[in-house]
Amino acid sequence: MTYEAEVQFKFDSTFTPSYGWDTDDYIPEEHYLITAPAADLSAKQYFKLFEKFMLCVGMDSKSIRSGAMSLVFNDMVLEKEQRKVCNEYDLTMNEDLHDKFKEWKKLDAPFEHHKENVVSEPKIKGDWEQMTDEEREHQWETSYWQLYRRFQRFAKYTDDQLNEMVDAYEQSKIDGVA
């Protein structure tokens, strides 16, 4: 005995423009027929098929995902079943967030006491918060003139010449000359 089955999704629409509508933006008539062999489709394959149908009729992906999740996480579904889905897809339910946070804090606790002992990057002398306006102005002006002199020194060279100089310098560092 053989078993044959087919599932079909059909969508027909017509658009009759009224006064003031720009008809170039609309297709006057649409017909969609999506068929699939239904004998061996799994539940996930059925949902994938229905997702394609919903995309064809103009739903966006966000709405489709929201609808699917509302099937899983609505009030009529047992919490035990919802937790199975959460475990399968590595999701956390809102009710469990506080416990997860406590667990994270426990895992983080052994490293907390090391924070004071970690060597961080040295602070730049004259941090902006500690500098006066005059010091800040002087630092900016000094940096500006250093960059200006550097630019003047290298402005006469082309990019190719500068690249050659950089390559030669790097090679001299490798050779131990620089």
KABEL-V385815 format. One line per field, one symbol per residue. ss: DSSP state (2 for helix, 1 for strand, 0 for the rest). A space follows every 50 residues. Layout:
# KABEL-V385815
ss: ???
This chain:
# KABEL-V385815
ss: 00000111111111000000002220001111111110000022222222 22222200002222222222220000002222222222200002222222 22222222222200000000000000000000222222222222222222 2222000022222222222222222000
